[in-house]
Amino acid sequence: MTRQLLLTEAEAAQRLSLSPRTLRKARSEGKLRYVLIGRAVRYTEDDLTTFIDSLRTVQPACPPKPQPTRNTRKKGKGAQIIPFTVRNAGRKTGAR
């Protein structure tokens, strides 16, 4: 049997460059295995390696081609842009 070094939560977090809170969250969600000695939580190197491997994602060889989009709007007369001078031409100018 190979002797495994047990790491504290702070040591494991430092090795993974994560916060201890992130480790606790992963542990509570069942994503990270651990060793419980009394109330002390410890991690093995294998536990950390397995955790890292579970987070790896497979990247596609090339990005998927974008699908052409169809314009579903009705064709017809849309809103018109009316110049400010034309829009205010109907108003009376003068003192109130």
Secondary structure, DSSP 4 states (H G I P E B T S, - for coil): ------B-HHHHHHHHT--HHHHHHHHHTTSS--EEETTEEEB-HHHHHHHHHHH--PPPSSPPPPPPPP--SPPS-------HHHHTTTS--S--
